Amino acid sequence: MTGEQTTGPGPATDRRRIGVWENEGGHLALGVLAATEAPAPTDATARWMRAVPLSDLPEEEAIHLELSGVPICLARSDGVVHALLDECSHGQVALSDGEVTGGVVECWLHGSCFDLVTGVPTGPPAMVPVPVYPIRVVADIVEVAI
């Protein structure tokens, strides 16, 4: 579709190795995990939900949305919009209350940072990635696939 921007997971066969923090004998070490992302919705299976006008999402900020009962952190960083589960995998608080800078969102409670593209923590204390959701922008409206 012309004028449409999308981000998010690739096909179900998209496997990549991601870094995760692991506890090894009381010390945190960066380990590697092979992860399969959730399949990107197709035209037949997509549940694209209208979120907000793009102009309502300031650069380097995040907002909280509830779409189909799913808490979503919608963030804009470096001109790109991202959607991820709005719950820190370490502290179980809203990531949308944290700060967004340089492609990461920082949890306000303990300082865990998550990559906005992959949902992978960039360092401790969080060790588990948060789910990310595909987005698209159609006619200045941000839509999220749930």
C-alpha positions as CSV (number, residue, x, y, z in Angstrom):
1,M,0.0,0.0,0.0
2,T,1.5,3.4,-1.0
3,G,2.3,5.7,1.9
4,E,2.2,2.9,4.5
5,Q,5.1,2.4,6.9
6,T,5.4,-0.8,8.9
7,T,7.7,-2.2,11.6
8,G,7.6,-5.4,13.6
9,P,8.3,-9.1,13.5
10,G,9.0,-10.9,10.2
11,P,7.6,-14.2,9.1
12,A,7.3,-17.1,11.5
13,T,10.5,-18.6,9.9
14,D,12.5,-15.5,10.9
15,R,14.9,-17.0,13.5
16,R,17.7,-15.0,14.9
17,R,20.0,-15.1,17.8
18,I,19.4,-12.4,20.5
19,G,21.4,-11.5,23.6
20,V,19.7,-12.0,27.0
21,W,21.0,-11.5,30.4
22,E,21.3,-14.7,32.5
23,N,22.2,-15.3,36.2
24,E,25.3,-17.5,36.4
25,G,26.3,-18.3,39.9
26,G,25.3,-15.0,41.3
27,H,26.8,-13.0,38.4
28,L,25.0,-11.7,35.4
29,A,26.3,-12.7,32.1
30,L,25.1,-11.9,28.6
31,G,24.0,-15.1,27.0
32,V,22.6,-15.9,23.6
33,L,19.1,-17.2,22.9
34,A,17.7,-18.3,19.5
35,A,14.2,-16.8,19.3
36,T,11.4,-17.2,16.8
37,E,9.3,-14.1,16.5
38,A,5.5,-14.2,16.3
39,P,4.3,-14.3,12.7
40,A,3.5,-11.0,11.2
41,P,-0.1,-10.8,10.4
42,T,-1.2,-11.3,6.8
43,D,-4.1,-9.5,5.1
44,A,-6.2,-12.5,6.0
45,T,-5.2,-12.7,9.7
46,A,-4.3,-9.2,10.6
47,R,-6.2,-7.6,13.5
48,W,-5.0,-4.0,12.8
49,M,-6.2,-1.7,15.6
50,R,-6.3,2.0,15.1
51,A,-4.2,3.6,17.8
52,V,-3.5,7.3,17.5
53,P,-2.8,10.0,14.9
54,L,1.0,10.1,14.3
55,S,1.0,13.8,15.2
56,D,-0.2,12.9,18.7
57,L,3.0,10.8,19.4
58,P,5.9,13.1,20.2
59,E,9.4,12.2,19.3
60,E,11.4,10.4,22.1
61,E,8.2,9.7,24.1
62,A,5.9,6.8,24.9
63,I,2.2,6.5,25.6
64,H,0.0,3.8,27.1
65,L,-2.8,2.3,25.0
66,E,-5.1,-0.6,25.7
67,L,-6.0,-2.4,22.4
68,S,-8.3,-5.5,22.6
69,G,-7.4,-5.9,26.3
70,V,-3.6,-5.8,25.6
71,P,-1.6,-3.0,27.3
72,I,0.6,-1.4,24.6
73,C,3.5,0.9,25.0
74,L,3.6,3.0,21.8
75,A,6.9,4.8,21.5
76,R,8.5,7.1,18.9
77,S,12.2,7.2,18.7
78,D,14.5,8.5,15.9
79,G,11.4,9.1,13.8
80,V,10.2,5.5,14.0
81,V,7.1,4.3,15.8
82,H,7.3,1.1,17.8
83,A,4.8,-1.0,19.8
84,L,5.6,-3.4,22.6
85,L,3.9,-4.9,25.6
86,D,3.5,-2.2,28.2
87,E,4.9,-4.2,31.1
88,C,8.5,-4.5,32.2
89,S,9.5,-8.1,32.3
90,H,11.5,-7.5,35.5
91,G,9.3,-5.1,37.6
92,Q,5.9,-5.6,36.1
93,V,5.2,-1.9,35.8
94,A,4.3,0.2,32.7
95,L,7.2,0.9,30.3
96,S,5.2,3.8,28.9
97,D,5.9,5.7,32.2
98,G,9.7,5.4,31.4
99,E,12.0,7.5,29.2
100,V,12.6,6.9,25.5
101,T,16.0,7.8,24.0
102,G,18.0,6.4,21.1
103,G,15.8,3.4,20.3
104,V,15.3,2.2,23.8
105,V,12.7,2.6,26.6
106,E,13.9,2.7,30.2
107,C,11.7,1.3,32.9
108,W,11.2,3.9,35.6
109,L,11.3,1.5,38.5
110,H,14.7,-0.2,38.3
111,G,16.3,1.2,35.1
112,S,15.9,-1.8,32.8
113,C,16.2,-0.7,29.2
114,F,14.5,-2.5,26.3
115,D,15.4,-2.3,22.6
116,L,12.3,-0.9,20.9
117,V,12.8,-3.0,17.7
118,T,13.3,-6.4,19.4
119,G,12.0,-6.0,22.9
120,V,15.3,-7.4,24.2
121,P,16.7,-5.9,27.4
122,T,20.0,-4.1,26.8
123,G,21.3,-4.8,30.3
124,P,20.2,-5.9,33.8
125,P,18.2,-6.1,35.9
126,A,15.7,-7.3,33.2
127,M,16.7,-10.6,31.6
128,V,13.6,-11.5,29.6
129,P,12.5,-9.8,26.4
130,V,9.1,-8.1,26.1
131,P,6.8,-8.9,23.1
132,V,6.8,-6.4,20.2
133,Y,3.9,-5.8,17.8
134,P,3.9,-4.8,14.2
135,I,2.8,-1.3,13.4
136,R,1.9,0.6,10.3
137,V,1.0,4.2,9.6
138,V,-1.9,4.7,7.2
139,A,-3.1,8.3,6.4
140,D,-1.3,9.6,9.5
141,I,-3.0,7.1,11.8
142,V,-0.8,4.6,13.7
143,E,-2.2,1.1,13.7
144,V,-1.0,-1.9,15.7
145,A,-1.5,-5.5,14.8
146,I,-2.7,-7.5,17.8
